[in-house]
């Protein structure tokens, strides 16, 4: 089923709903759209942080601890 058919079927079903349920459908659509927006923002922030040289100093930092510093080793 392609996108246009799914949209038409969904709209037809929405027309069958009582008025009281329309606000629930609208709230759910708003929720889905906000999740998409949040995902886009998160990915953008991650890309900015990864492209940034702000944390480059961490790659040149020597290790503070080694395996020999462990008191217990978990398997």
C-alpha positions as a Markdown table, in Angstrom:
| # | Residue | x | y | z |
|---|---|---|---|---|
| 1 | Unk | 0.0 | 0.0 | 0.0 |
| 2 | Unk | 1.5 | 3.3 | -1.0 |
| 3 | Unk | 1.5 | 6.5 | 1.1 |
| 4 | Unk | -1.4 | 8.2 | -0.7 |
| 5 | Unk | -3.7 | 5.2 | -0.2 |
| 6 | Unk | -2.8 | 4.9 | 3.5 |
| 7 | Unk | -3.5 | 8.6 | 4.0 |
| 8 | Unk | -6.8 | 8.4 | 2.3 |
| 9 | Unk | -7.8 | 5.3 | 4.3 |
| 10 | Unk | -6.7 | 7.0 | 7.6 |
| 11 | Unk | -8.7 | 10.1 | 6.8 |
| 12 | Unk | -11.8 | 8.0 | 5.9 |
| 13 | Unk | -11.5 | 6.3 | 9.3 |
| 14 | Unk | -11.0 | 9.7 | 11.1 |
| 15 | Unk | -14.3 | 10.9 | 9.5 |
| 16 | Unk | -16.1 | 8.0 | 11.1 |
| 17 | Unk | -14.9 | 8.9 | 14.6 |
| 18 | Unk | -17.1 | 10.7 | 17.1 |
| 19 | Unk | -16.2 | 14.3 | 17.9 |
| 20 | Unk | -14.8 | 13.3 | 21.3 |
| 21 | Unk | -12.2 | 11.1 | 19.7 |
| 22 | Unk | -10.8 | 13.7 | 17.3 |
| 23 | Unk | -8.9 | 15.4 | 20.0 |
| 24 | Unk | -7.2 | 12.1 | 20.9 |
| 25 | Unk | -6.2 | 11.6 | 17.3 |
| 26 | Unk | -4.8 | 15.1 | 17.1 |
| 27 | Unk | -2.9 | 14.6 | 20.4 |
| 28 | Unk | -1.4 | 11.4 | 19.1 |
| 29 | Unk | -0.4 | 13.0 | 15.8 |
| 30 | Unk | 1.2 | 15.9 | 17.7 |
| 31 | Unk | 3.1 | 13.4 | 19.9 |
| 32 | Unk | 4.4 | 11.6 | 16.8 |
| 33 | Unk | 5.5 | 14.8 | 15.2 |
| 34 | Unk | 7.3 | 16.0 | 18.4 |
| 35 | Unk | 9.2 | 12.7 | 18.5 |
| 36 | Unk | 10.4 | 13.2 | 14.9 |
| 37 | Unk | 11.4 | 16.8 | 15.8 |
| 38 | Unk | 13.3 | 15.6 | 18.9 |
| 39 | Unk | 15.1 | 13.0 | 16.9 |
| 40 | Unk | 16.1 | 15.5 | 14.2 |
| 41 | Unk | 17.4 | 17.9 | 16.9 |
| 42 | Unk | 19.3 | 15.1 | 18.7 |
| 43 | Unk | 21.0 | 13.9 | 15.5 |
| 44 | Unk | 21.9 | 17.5 | 14.7 |
| 45 | Unk | 23.4 | 18.1 | 18.1 |
| 46 | Unk | 25.4 | 14.8 | 17.9 |
| 47 | Unk | 26.7 | 15.8 | 14.5 |
| 48 | Unk | 27.8 | 19.2 | 15.7 |
| 49 | Unk | 29.5 | 17.7 | 18.7 |
| 50 | Unk | 31.3 | 15.0 | 16.6 |
| 51 | Unk | 32.4 | 17.5 | 14.0 |
| 52 | Unk | 33.6 | 20.0 | 16.7 |
| 53 | Unk | 37.2 | 20.0 | 17.8 |
| 54 | Unk | 36.1 | 20.9 | 21.4 |
| 55 | Unk | 36.8 | 17.4 | 22.7 |
| 56 | Unk | 39.8 | 16.6 | 20.5 |
| 57 | Unk | 42.1 | 16.9 | 23.6 |
| 58 | Unk | 40.6 | 13.7 | 24.9 |
| 59 | Unk | 42.1 | 11.6 | 22.1 |
| 60 | Unk | 45.6 | 12.7 | 23.1 |
| 61 | Unk | 45.1 | 12.2 | 26.8 |
| 62 | Unk | 46.9 | 9.3 | 28.4 |
| 63 | Unk | 45.0 | 6.5 | 30.2 |
| 64 | Unk | 44.7 | 7.1 | 33.9 |
| 65 | Unk | 43.9 | 3.5 | 34.8 |
| 66 | Unk | 44.9 | 0.2 | 33.4 |
| 67 | Unk | 43.6 | -3.4 | 33.9 |
| 68 | Unk | 46.2 | -3.8 | 36.6 |
| 69 | Unk | 44.5 | -1.1 | 38.7 |
| 70 | Unk | 41.3 | -3.3 | 39.0 |
| 71 | Unk | 40.6 | -4.9 | 42.3 |
| 72 | Unk | 38.2 | -7.5 | 40.7 |
| 73 | Unk | 37.8 | -8.6 | 37.2 |
| 74 | Unk | 34.3 | -9.5 | 36.0 |
| 75 | Unk | 33.9 | -12.2 | 33.4 |
